[in-house]
Amino acid sequence: MADNTEYTKRVMIGDIVEFMHLKQVTGDAASLNRWVVIPDLNRPGFELSGYYKPTEPRRIVIFGQKEYNYIQDLSEEEQRKRYQSITDGLTPMIIVTHGNEVPPVLAEVGRERNFPIFTTPVVTYQVMVDLITYLDEHLAQEQSISGELLLVYGKGILITGESGMGKSEAALELIRDGQVLVADDRVDVQKIHNVLVGHAPDILKGMMEIRGIGIVDVERMYGANCLSARANIDLRIHLTPFDPKKEYMRIGDEERQFTNILDVQVPTLELPVSPGRSTSSVIEAAVMNFLLEEEGYHSSAMFKQRLRNTLIREDQEQEEEKKENAQ
């Protein structure tokens, strides 16, 4: 059923035609001035069977082999009636797959309504995979976050914190140590397939702002290998000023914290920053520990086991000493 969601991102069907290399059969140039706002597709089985179930009408219609075979048993009058719902003003376009010709009655309805219908030699499932991937990326929810995004040992690390916490300086040290920069100062985050993907705004790509120096070209300084166009966000590290009165994570068995970004829960660590403490080294250690935990190794659990073993051994030694004294 159609909802009242206000969609702020759109894809013009002309861009889809160019991306998919589609052949236009009906509709003139003006018919291409339609847009897609839903990253989903419609296989019109209900509509062709005459059952007009309430559904989202703003989806691209895929006319595959099953639909093509089904209409062979329908009269021209039945076809004409059932094509009305999939060629209305809200439906963006129809794509006929498998190299099939547009059914004559459908082509006639398309010409009457100046509705854009296209053909492609590509099989249905491949068209759907390519289209959904394309639409997911171009219609993805997006949010801008102040911070740094780097690939540290292959993991996408979002570094955040108040201004003046040394985020860019820490990022620069990490790059010098062989890690990879994605974005400095501002990270544009998209939600694609329920995964957060971050990248730099075009104007900031490959650039960093370092207080006292200004804008530096990271690629020129450290080479192309130190840059990546985008990265998944796997872990957020939030830098805060060190507060001696505050309790920080000591053993590491405390409950994991998360940050909600575009309705995705991102594991989060809070790292205190203080003079004389190498922020980049601590970030590297945090990421390596995160990698070990993903592989099932928990340093805190190992430490606790060692502590238990030590206490048990000490108790045993005390019992043996008591027995010796008693004798």
Summary of the structure (lengths in Angstrom):
residues: 327
radius of gyration: 29.3
end to end distance: 86.5
largest distance: 109.5
contacts: 940
relative contact order: 0.10
helix: 39%
strand: 27%
